[in-house]
Amino acid sequence: MREMRLKKREITDPEILREILESCEVVRIGAMDEEGMFIVPMNYGYDVREEDGTLHVCLYLHGAKEGRKAAAFAADPRVAVEMDYNHEVITGDYTCAYSYAYRSIMGNGTITEVTDPEVKKKGLEKIMAHIAPEAKIAFLPEMVERVAVWRIDIDTFTGKERRRK
């Protein structure tokens, strides 16, 4: 994996990386198909575990079983992910001195469709826990059957932060 150019902005603290996963509302998925590269924003849920100081992240997504996104994921399981939050304009004394404060995670992984109904429910529960933790959850079998659930096992990722001065 390529080293980050501005190492001072790299986030390696597992607790801050977990905070980013929890605080972001949308993950942007980069994929490729016969028409070219595309990016799609999606809601997500996640599992994270720490092993020897390294975070292992798995994202869960849901959507229609057909369409460009579903076909692309089936044809080529390699995807890129990006999420960010904590946005704030950093003003400057001149035009090119302006910038933007943020925290982000970017990475690459492998996406697979989840077909086991119990694992699909687990993924849907993770999504709901992230986007609406107060919501009452009840999945009818036909709902679980109708929706596509995907799992992204993130192979590599970096955290980055630009702070206000």
N, C-alpha and C positions, 0 to 999 in steps of 0.2 A: 504494500500500500504506500502511496506517495505521502511524503511528509508534508505537514501543513506549512505553508510559507511563513505565516506570522504565528510562530509557536506561542507567543504570549497570549494569543486569543483562544488557544485550544483548551477545551474542557476535558479533563480526564477523571475528575472526581465522580465516582459512581452515584452519589446522592444527587448531585446537580444534574447528571444525565437522566436520572429517574424523574427529577422535577420537570425537566423539559418534556419527557414522554407524557407525564400527567397533565402538564399545563397546555400543551398544544391541542387544538381542536380538530385539525385536519392534517393528514399526511398527503403529500403529493407523490404519486407513483409515476415514474418514468418507465415506459415500455416501448417496444418496437414491433411493428407488423409490416406487411408488404407495402403499406402506404408511407411508412417512415416512422420516425420517433414521435411520441406524443406523451403528454403529461395529463394525468387525471387526479383531481383532488378527491379524497375519500375520508369518511369518518373511520375511526379505527378503535380497536381495543388491543390490549397487549398483555403479554406475559414477559416477565424479566426475572432472570436469576443471575446471581453473582457467583463466580467460581475463580478463586485465586486472584481476586481483585479485578477481574474482567467481567463486564456485563454481557450477557447473552440475551438478545431481544428477539421476540417473535411477535409479529403484528397479525391481527385478524381484521378482515375486511368483508363486506357483503355487497351484493348487487344482483343484477339480472344474470341469468345463466347464458344469455345470448347477447350479441352485440360486439362492437369492436374490442372493448376491453377484455371480455371473456375469451374471445378468439385469440387475441394477442397473448394473454396469459397462458393459454393452452399450447400455443405454437412455440413460444420461447419463454421459459420460466425465469429468465434473468431480468431483474427489475432494479431500478434505482429508487431511493426514498429520500424525501426531504420534508422536514417540519420546522417551523419557527414560530417564535412569539416574543413578547417583551419589546415591541417596536416603539421607537421614539426617534424623531428627527434630531440630529445633532447639528446645531447651527454653527456657522463660521463667520469669519470676518470678510471673506470673499467667496465667490461662487464655488470654486473647487474645494473649499474647506468644509463644505457641508457633507454630512454623512448620515448614517443610520445606525442606531443601537438595536441589538437583537440578541437572542440566543437561538441556536439551531442544532439540528442533527441532520447529517447527510450520510447516506450509505448505500450499500448494494446487498442484494439478497436473492433468494430463490422463492418463487411463489408457486404454491400448489393448491389445487382445489380440494377442499375437505368434503369427503363423501359420507363418512360415518355419521349417522344422525346424532349420536351423543356428543361427538366432538364438534359437530356443527353447532349444537346447542351451547356447548362451552364457549365457542368462538362468539356466538351472538350475545351470550351473557357478558363476555369481556367487553364487547362493543358497547352494550347498554350501560355497564358499570362505568365506562369512561365518559360517554356522552350524556347520560342521564342517570346518575347514581341513585336518585331518589325514586325513579320509576319502578312500578310494580312489574315484574317480569313473569310472563306466562307465554310459552310458545306452543301453539297447536301443531300436531304432527304435519298437517298439510302446509303450514307456514314454513316449517323447517325443510320440507321436501321441495317447496317451490323456489326458495331463495338459494343463490350461490354464496358459499362462504369460502374465502381464500385465506391461506396462512402464508405469511412471508417470514422465512427464517433469515434474519439479517446476518450476513457473513462478516461484513466489515462496516464500521461507521465511525464518524468523528463528531465530536461536539465542538461548537465554536460560539464565542461570545464577543460582541463589540459593546463596550460600555461607554457611557457618557464620561467625558473627562471632568 
